[in-house]
Amino acid sequence: MGISGLSGEGILPGHAIEALAERGAIRLARPFDGDQVQPASLDLRLGPTAWRIRASFLPGPSETVADRLARLALHKLDLTGGEVLETGCVYLVELEEALALPSDIAASANPKSSTGRLDVFTRVIADRSRAFDVVPAGYEGKLYLEISPRTFPILVRRGSRLSQIRFRRGDARLDEAALAALNTADRLVDSATPDTVGGGIAVSVDLSGAGFGGLLGFRAKRHTAVIDMDKRAACEVEDFWEPLVTRGRRELVLDPDAFYILASKEAVHVPPSHAAEMVPFDPLVGEFRVHYAGFFDPGFGHDAAGGTGARAVLEVRSREVPFILEDGQIVGRLVYERMIERPRTLYGESLGSNYQAQGLKLSKHFLPWTRD
């Protein structure tokens, strides 16, 4: 049965995450916040101290993060009362949660949706790790979060939640046959003939403007005010974003190093028995990055959880050259994994989830926007 109290392979649901904490596999500096445990993930909280560092790094197999930090730290910040993290800088924060995982439980991390939609680049780092956002089975030690705001300066404090972590036993990813069977049973996207690519369901971009009153998306402005990561509906959209509207052409030229919020053409569905993650389609089809925050919890877009018609919001950044995105172009793929057990609570209205039944939606920090 193992420490989770569950047998088999799959993603651990929220009640199993709570069991991990009760048995000491998740070590807490403070008790969980009331809404910190999600249907298939755990929000990670910033600790009281941050360091501005010279550059991003991985510790490698022979060192801890603290070993490297001693050589790379430029100055220390006290997050107790809140601090502004500037764009173009790299910061490291020790998290409130540490791990002492059993030998059969591993973990992976991802930015939270609201973090990704603000172009805040985050990655979890474990001691002696060779990869970001990956925690091996049996890991015991601290966790740190690398934070690099790319477009907007942000205000954070101890307890701010910018990243999330999933726990899994074994290989839970669906192969092509299982993915096809799940799509037949539960219709994962609202397409009669969905594309399956690289072990996932293809997701394309909507640049028609038809579903959002002529709105194609938003392009981030530069040199803005600070965004408080813990305040909802506190910012005016047009102080931070330029709305992009259709002019009869179903395409968009991505400016190099600009940041865009767009929406998928397909409505996405994650059945209660599964979790999903958005991953980039293929760098060979275009020099752009899509979807910084990739986790989709069980119940996202699920009818019974109030999610009919939930689009995937795409966080898009072009790289070194301008690139033309066209309506219907494949930009990512949804990879599905089995839950080890159905969560007791689904992503949706009962949890106060921010993005259930969403269309083209900015992060929770902004007031509602309507086109004049």
N, C-alpha and C positions, 0 to 999 in steps of 0.2 A: 504493500500500500504506500509506503514512503511517508515522508514528513507532511506532504500535502493532504494526506488522507484519501487520495484518489489513485486509482490504478489506470494503466494504459498510457498512451502517448497523446500529447496535445498541449494547447495553451491553457494555462491555469486561469479559472474564473475568479471574480472578486472575492468570493468567500474562501477560496483556497489561498489567496494572497493574504487575507486576514489570518488564516491558520498558520502560514509561514511566519508571520510576525509574532503570533502568540507563542510559537515554539522556538523563537530566537533566530530563525534563518534570515529575517529582516530585523536589523537592529536600529532602534529608533532613538534619536536624541530627545524627542518629545512624542507624545501620543499622536496617532493619526488625526488629521483634520476630518471633520464630519463627511466631507465629500471627496476625500483624497483617493479612495479606492474606487476604481471604475470597473465596468463589467468584465474587462479582460486586461486591465493594466493598472499601474499604480503611478500617480503623480509624484514627482520627486521635488523636494523642497530645498531651497537654498539655505545654507547655514549662515552663521553670523559674519564670516570673513571671506573677502574676495581679494584676489591678487591681480594686478595688471601685469601681464607677462610679455616678454619680448616677441614670442612667436608661438604658434601652435606646436604641439609635440606629442609623441607617444613614448611612454617610458621604456618599452622593450622588455624582454623576458628577465633581465637581471636587475631592474631598478623599480622602486616605487615612485608614485607621482611626487611624493614629498621630496625624494632625492633630487629629481629634476627641477622641482619648483625652487629649491634653494639656489639654483644656478640661474634660473630664468626670470625670477620675480623682479619687477621694477619697483612697485610699491604696493602697500596693503591698504585695503578699504574696509571700513567697519560698516556692515550692512544693517546693523541694529536699528538705526534711524532712517535708513534708505540712502542710496547713492545712485548717481547718474552714471550709466555706462555709455561711453561715447562711441560713435560710429568709427569704423576703421581701426579699432583697438581690439585686443584679445585679452579676455579675462578668464580666470579660473576660480571656481568656488567649490569648497568642500560641501557636499550635500548632507542633509540631516539624516539620511538613510544610509546605513552600511549593510553589508551582507555576510552571511555565513551559510552559504547554500549547501544543501545535500548533494551528494555525488551525482545524482541523476537529474538535477534541475539546473538549467542554464537560463540566461536572460538576454534580452536585447532592448535597446532604447531608441527613442525617436523624439524630436521636438513635439510639444503639444500643438494642436491646430492653431490656437491663437498666437503662438510664438512664430510659427512658420508664416502666417499671414502678415506678420510685421517685418519679415525679412531679417529676423534675428536668427543667426546661425548658431546652433547648439549641438554639442556632442558630449556624451558621457565617456569618461576615462576611468578605467580600473587599474590598480597596481599591476605592473609587469605585463601590461597588455600590448598586443601587436596590432590591434584594430580598434577603431572608435565604435562606440555604441554596442559593443559585444562583451558579454560577461560569461566566461566559461562555466560549465557545470562544476560544482564544488568550490566555487570562488569564496574566499574569506578575506574581507578587507573593506577599506573605505571606497566611496565613489565620489568622483569629482565631475563638475560640469564646466566645459569650455563654452564661453559665450562670446560671440562677436556680432554686435549689431551692424548691419550692412547699410541700412537706409535711414532709420530713425534712431535718435538717442532714446534710451529707455531708463526709467526709474525702477529699481528693484530694491527689495529689502529681505531680511531674513524671513523665510517662509514663502516667498514668491515661488510659483510653480511654473517652470518653463519647459520641462521635459517630462517624459513618462517612460515607464519600463514594463516589459512583458516578461513573464516567466513561462517556461515550457519544459516538458519532458519529452525527449526523443525528437523524431522528425515528424512534424505535424503537417507539413506542406502537402497539398493535394497534387497528385500526378495528373496528366492530361485526361486520362479516362475518368478519374474521380471528379475532376473539375467539370467535365462535360456532363456527367450524371447529375451533379449538384445544380448546374445551370438548367438542365431539363426539368428538375424537380422544383426549383425555387426561383428561376429566372433572375440571374444575378445583375444583368443590365437590361434596359428596356429596348433591346434590339432583337429583331426576328432572327438575324444571322450574326451573332457576335463573333468577333475575331478572337481566337486564342493564340497567343504568342508567348514564347518563352516560359510556358507553364503558368500563364496568367490570362485574364480577360482584358483585351485591349480597351483603352479609354481614349476618346478623341476630344478635340477642343471645339467648342461652339462659338463660332464667329459670325453667326447669321444675324444676331440681334433680335431674332423673332420672339424668343421666349422671355426677354427682359425689357420690352418696350424700346428696342433699338439700342440698348446698352450692350457693349461688347465686353467691357471690363474696366479696370482701373489701372493707371500707371502712377507709381509713387513719386511724390515730389521730394526734392532735396532741400536741405537747410530748414528743417521744420522745428517746431517746439518738441519738448520731451513728451513721451508717452509713458504714463504710469501703468505698469504691467498688472496692477491689482485693482484698477478702477474700470468698471464697465460703463459704457455709454457716456463717456466723459469728453470725447473729442469730436469736433466737427469734421465731417468727411473731407470737405474741399480745402481744409487747412493742410491736409496731408496727401490727398489723392487727386489726380486729374481723371475725371470720368471720360471714357472712350466710347463714342457713339458711332453707329454704322452710317456710312455715306454711300451705301449701295454696293460696296465691294466686300466680299466675304473673306477678307484677309487682314492681317495686321503685321506691320514691319516692327520687329523687336529691335529697339536701340541697344547697342552694346552696353552692358552693365546696368541697364535699367531694370526695374522690378515691376512685375505685372500681377494682378489678380484676375484670373479668367475662370471660366466654368466648363465642365465637361458637357458634351452633347448628350451623353447617356445619363439617365437616372440610375443610381447605384443601389444595390440591395445586398446587405450582409445578413444572412439568416442567423437566428439565435444559436445555432449549433456550430457556428464558425466565426472566425475573425479574419480580417483582411489587412493587407498593406499595399499602398501604392508605391511602385518603384518606377524609375525612368524606363522609357521604352528601349532606346538604343542610342548611344551617342553618335553612331554612324549616320543616323537620319537627320541630324541637325545639331548645331553647337548651341544648345540651350539646356538649362536644368529645369525640371518640373517637379513640383510637390516636395517641399522640404519636410513637411510633417505628414508621415505616411500611414499612421495607424487608423484603422476603421474598426470600431468595436461591434460586437454582436448586437443586432437590432438596428444598425444604421440603415435607414431607408426602408425599414420593415413596416408593413401596413399596421400590424397590431400595436406597434410602438409609436404610431403617429408620424411615420417617416415616408409616406408615399411621395414619390417624385423627388427624392433627395439627390441633387447633383453633387459631384465631386468638385470642390473648389481647387483650382490649380494655381500654385505659386510658381511663377515662371521668370527666369532670368536668362537673357542671352549672354553669350560669352564674348569673344573678342571681335566678332564681326556682326553686322546687321543680318537678321534672318527673317524671312517671310513665313509666317504661320498662316495656313489656309484652313477654312472651315472644314471640319471633319477629319483633319489630319491627326493620326495617332500620336499621342504624346506620352503615354504611360500605360502601365498595365497593373491590374489588381491581382495580387497573389493571395490565395485563400489557404487558411490553415484550420485544422479541426480544433475545436475546444475539447479539453479533456472531460468536461462536463458543462452542461448548459448553465449560464449565469443565472443567479436568482433575480437579478434586475438587469433589464436591457437598456442599451443606449436609447434615450428618448425623453419624452416629456416628463415622465415620473421622476427622472433624475435631474431635471432642469438642464438638460443637455443644450448646448448653445447652437448647434448646427444641424439638428434634426429637421427634415423637410426643407432644407435650405435650397436656395437658388444660387444667385451670384451674390455672395455675402462676404463682407469684410469681417475683420475680427470683432470680438465682443466689445472692444474698447471704443467703438465709434457709434455715434447716434445714427438712427435710421436715415437713409438717403433716398430721396425721390427726385426724378428728373422733372425739371420745370416744364 
